[in-house]
Amino acid sequence: MDSRFRGNDMGGGNDTRKSYKLLYLIIIACVPAAVLGYLFEGKIETSLRSPLLIAGTLSTFGLIIYLVDRFMKHTQKLKNMSYGQSILIGLGQSLALIPGVSRSGATMTAGIALGFKRKTAAKFSFLIATPIMLGATIFRAKDLVALPAVDWFNGFSFAAAIVGLLVALISGYLAIKYLLKYLEKGSFTPFVIYRIVLAIIIVIVYLLR
């Protein structure tokens, strides 16, 4: 496991035992989103795309993030996380199926609400994102595989897939590096402001159409 994520958060003791516990926590946290995503993703994609709904979830969950970050005590480290708490964070991750709900925002908010430090909640959020995104990529790969070979090798699809993968890797790395550094001292207030401003813009654009 990358030391940037494990660090001192898992505390002392046997490294192998700590690594296995962290692996189990990640697997357990991914179960709710994987199951609910498989069962309801198609329905959500077709029935929950209203701009006003998205604006509502952006502002509502922005307010929730602010209240949790402002008023909940967040002192616990990753070594203190129980399997039950990992399930609750996983349920938070499943809320990202609803448009306007940030996956990382939901999982970090759940982690902080359970008493974990901002940086610890962010680390665990990034860790449980990897299996979910990998699973979603594999699930969607069948659509790309179905494309004619000429589209893959002579057209836009192949280039778009490669560029998309590279952008995702680079942006993911930068997000992890700088967000974790910021959260050592900073709060989630700038992200809350961003969500509320974006919600207002969506409502204005919708009303002016």
C-alpha positions as CSV (number, residue, x, y, z in Angstrom):
1,M,0.0,0.0,0.0
2,D,1.3,3.5,-0.9
3,S,2.9,5.1,2.1
4,R,1.3,8.4,1.2
5,F,-2.1,6.9,2.1
6,R,-1.1,4.7,4.9
7,G,1.5,6.9,6.7
8,N,1.0,7.1,10.4
9,D,-2.8,6.9,10.1
10,M,-2.8,3.2,10.7
11,G,-0.7,3.5,13.9
12,G,1.9,1.1,15.2
13,G,1.9,-2.7,15.1
14,N,2.4,-5.3,12.4
15,D,2.6,-3.8,8.9
16,T,1.0,-6.9,7.3
17,R,-1.9,-6.9,9.7
18,K,-2.5,-3.1,9.1
19,S,-2.3,-3.6,5.4
20,Y,-4.9,-6.4,5.4
21,K,-7.2,-4.4,7.7
22,L,-7.0,-1.4,5.3
23,L,-7.7,-3.7,2.3
24,Y,-10.8,-5.2,4.1
25,L,-12.0,-1.7,5.0
26,I,-11.7,-0.6,1.3
27,I,-13.5,-3.7,0.0
28,I,-16.4,-3.4,2.5
29,A,-16.8,0.3,1.8
30,C,-17.1,-0.4,-2.0
31,V,-19.9,-2.9,-1.6
32,P,-22.9,-0.5,-1.2
33,A,-22.0,1.7,-4.2
34,A,-21.3,-1.4,-6.4
35,V,-24.6,-3.1,-5.5
36,L,-26.8,0.0,-5.7
37,G,-25.0,1.2,-8.8
38,Y,-25.7,-2.1,-10.6
39,L,-29.3,-2.1,-9.5
40,F,-30.3,1.5,-10.0
41,E,-27.9,3.3,-12.3
42,G,-30.0,3.0,-15.4
43,K,-33.1,4.3,-13.7
44,I,-31.2,7.2,-12.1
45,E,-29.6,8.2,-15.4
46,T,-33.1,8.5,-17.1
47,S,-35.2,9.9,-14.3
48,L,-33.0,12.2,-12.2
49,R,-31.5,14.6,-14.7
50,S,-33.6,17.7,-14.0
51,P,-31.4,20.8,-13.8
52,L,-33.4,22.0,-10.8
53,L,-32.8,18.7,-9.0
54,I,-29.1,19.0,-9.7
55,A,-29.0,22.5,-8.4
56,G,-30.9,21.4,-5.3
57,T,-28.5,18.5,-4.5
58,L,-25.5,20.8,-5.2
59,S,-26.6,23.4,-2.7
60,T,-28.1,20.9,-0.1
61,F,-25.1,18.7,0.1
62,G,-22.8,21.8,0.0
63,L,-24.6,22.9,3.2
64,I,-24.3,19.5,4.7
65,I,-20.6,19.4,4.1
66,Y,-20.2,22.8,5.7
67,L,-22.2,21.9,8.8
68,V,-20.4,18.6,9.3
69,D,-17.0,20.1,8.8
70,R,-17.8,23.1,11.0
71,F,-19.5,21.4,14.0
72,M,-18.4,17.8,14.2
73,K,-15.3,16.8,16.0
74,H,-12.8,15.2,13.6
75,T,-9.9,13.7,15.6
76,Q,-9.9,10.0,14.8
77,K,-7.3,8.3,12.6
78,L,-7.6,5.5,10.1
79,K,-6.4,2.9,12.6
80,N,-9.6,3.6,14.6
81,M,-12.0,2.9,11.8
82,S,-14.3,-0.1,12.3
83,Y,-15.8,-2.2,9.5
84,G,-19.3,-0.8,10.4
85,Q,-17.9,2.7,9.8
86,S,-16.5,1.7,6.5
87,I,-19.9,0.5,5.4
88,L,-21.5,3.9,6.4
89,I,-18.8,5.7,4.4
90,G,-19.6,3.3,1.5
91,L,-23.3,4.2,1.8
92,G,-22.2,7.8,1.5
93,Q,-20.3,6.9,-1.7
94,S,-23.5,5.4,-3.1
95,L,-25.2,8.8,-2.8
96,A,-23.0,9.9,-5.7
97,L,-25.4,8.0,-8.0
98,I,-27.7,11.0,-7.6
99,P,-26.7,13.8,-10.0
100,G,-25.2,16.8,-8.2
101,V,-23.8,14.7,-5.3
102,S,-20.0,14.6,-5.3
103,R,-18.6,11.1,-4.7
104,S,-15.6,12.4,-2.9
105,G,-17.6,15.1,-1.1
106,A,-20.1,12.5,0.2
107,T,-17.5,10.1,1.4
108,M,-15.3,12.7,3.0
109,T,-18.4,14.2,4.7
110,A,-19.4,10.8,6.0
111,G,-15.9,10.2,7.3
112,I,-15.8,13.5,9.1
113,A,-19.3,13.0,10.5
114,L,-18.0,9.7,12.0
115,G,-15.2,11.7,13.8
116,F,-12.2,11.2,11.4
117,K,-9.7,13.9,10.6
118,R,-10.2,15.8,7.3
119,K,-7.0,14.4,5.8
120,T,-7.9,10.9,7.0
121,A,-11.4,11.1,5.4
122,A,-9.9,12.4,2.2
123,K,-7.3,9.6,2.1
124,F,-9.9,6.9,2.6
125,S,-12.2,8.6,0.0
126,F,-9.5,8.4,-2.6
127,L,-8.7,4.8,-1.7
128,I,-12.2,3.5,-2.1
129,A,-12.6,5.5,-5.4
130,T,-10.1,3.3,-7.2
131,P,-12.1,0.0,-7.2
132,I,-15.4,1.8,-8.0
133,M,-13.9,3.7,-11.0
134,L,-12.1,0.6,-12.2
135,G,-15.3,-1.4,-12.0
136,A,-17.3,1.3,-13.8
137,T,-14.6,1.5,-16.5
138,I,-14.8,-2.3,-17.1
139,F,-18.6,-2.2,-17.1
140,R,-18.6,0.6,-19.8
141,A,-15.8,-1.1,-21.8
142,K,-18.3,-3.3,-23.5
143,D,-19.7,-0.3,-25.3
144,L,-16.3,0.6,-26.7
145,V,-15.5,-3.0,-27.6
146,A,-18.7,-3.1,-29.6
147,L,-17.4,-0.3,-31.9
148,P,-16.2,-1.3,-35.4
149,A,-12.4,-1.8,-35.6
150,V,-12.1,1.1,-38.1
151,D,-13.6,3.4,-35.5
152,W,-11.1,2.3,-32.9
153,F,-7.9,2.6,-34.9
154,N,-8.7,5.3,-37.5
155,G,-11.3,7.4,-35.8
156,F,-12.0,9.5,-32.8
157,S,-12.9,6.8,-30.3
158,F,-9.4,5.3,-29.8
159,A,-7.8,8.7,-29.4
160,A,-10.5,9.9,-27.0
161,A,-10.1,6.8,-24.9
162,I,-6.3,7.2,-24.6
163,V,-6.6,11.0,-23.9
164,G,-9.3,10.4,-21.4
165,L,-7.2,7.8,-19.5
166,L,-4.2,10.1,-19.4
167,V,-6.2,13.1,-18.2
168,A,-7.8,11.0,-15.5
169,L,-4.5,9.7,-14.3
170,I,-2.8,13.1,-14.2
171,S,-5.7,15.0,-12.7
172,G,-6.3,12.2,-10.1
173,Y,-2.6,12.4,-9.0
174,L,-2.7,16.2,-8.8
175,A,-6.0,16.2,-6.9
176,I,-4.6,13.7,-4.3
177,K,-1.3,15.5,-3.9
178,Y,-2.7,19.1,-3.5
179,L,-6.0,18.3,-1.7
180,L,-4.3,16.3,1.0
181,K,-1.7,19.0,1.5
182,Y,-4.5,21.7,1.7
183,L,-6.6,19.7,4.2
184,E,-3.7,19.6,6.7
185,K,-4.8,23.1,7.7
186,G,-7.6,24.2,5.4
187,S,-11.4,23.5,5.6
188,F,-14.0,22.5,3.0
189,T,-15.5,26.1,2.9
190,P,-14.1,26.9,-0.6
191,F,-15.7,23.8,-2.0
192,V,-19.0,24.6,-0.3
193,I,-19.0,28.1,-1.9
194,Y,-18.2,26.6,-5.3
195,R,-21.2,24.2,-5.0
196,I,-23.7,26.9,-4.0
197,V,-22.5,29.3,-6.7
198,L,-22.7,26.6,-9.3
199,A,-26.3,25.8,-8.1
200,I,-27.3,29.4,-8.5
201,I,-25.8,29.6,-12.0
202,I,-27.7,26.4,-13.0
203,V,-31.0,27.8,-11.7
204,I,-30.5,31.2,-13.5
205,V,-29.6,29.4,-16.8
206,Y,-32.6,27.2,-16.5
207,L,-35.0,30.1,-15.8
208,L,-33.6,32.1,-18.7
209,R,-33.9,29.4,-21.3
